[in-house]
Amino acid sequence: MKQAVFMKYTKEKKDTMESAIQEHIEEMMDGLQCPKKFSCYTSGFKNLCKARDVGLESFVACLMNDPLVCKFSLLFGDVFFCQCKLRVYIAKKLRK
């Protein structure tokens, strides 16, 4: 009985967290213009450009083969960074 109550509580908590994450992402999308029509989000995070969190607050390293074609890429030194707020959030908070 206790395990069933715990499992129900855990599922409800997870559903609440997922709803909060989804709501936050949709709020971010409202302020962005995406040339890829938010395919990262609409694909369930399966269609993500390659990026890696390098510890910077507002950027992730862009690992795409041709980052110059993306309007969100920024070259600094010898490294391209992604400055898409949605992609940065997905990399840092969802670790994808």
Residue pairs with C-beta under 8 A, 6 or more apart in sequence:
21 93
21 94
24 89
25 41
25 86
25 89
28 85
28 86
28 89
29 38
29 41
29 86
31 85
32 38
32 84
32 85
32 86
34 84
34 86
35 71
38 86
39 47
40 47
40 48
40 49
40 86
40 87
40 90
41 86
45 90
45 94
45 96
48 87
48 90
48 96
49 62
49 64
49 70
49 82
49 87
50 62
50 63
50 64
51 60
51 61
51 62
51 63
51 82
51 87
51 91
52 60
52 61
52 63
52 91
53 60
53 61
53 91
53 92
53 95
54 60
54 61
56 81
58 83
58 88
59 74
59 81
59 82
59 83
59 88
60 81
60 82
60 87
60 88
60 91
60 92
61 79
61 80
61 81
61 82
62 70
62 73
62 80
62 81
62 82
64 70
64 73
64 80
67 73
67 75
67 80
67 82
70 82
72 82
72 83
72 84
72 87
73 80
73 81
73 82
73 83
74 80
74 81
74 82
74 83
75 81
82 88
90 96
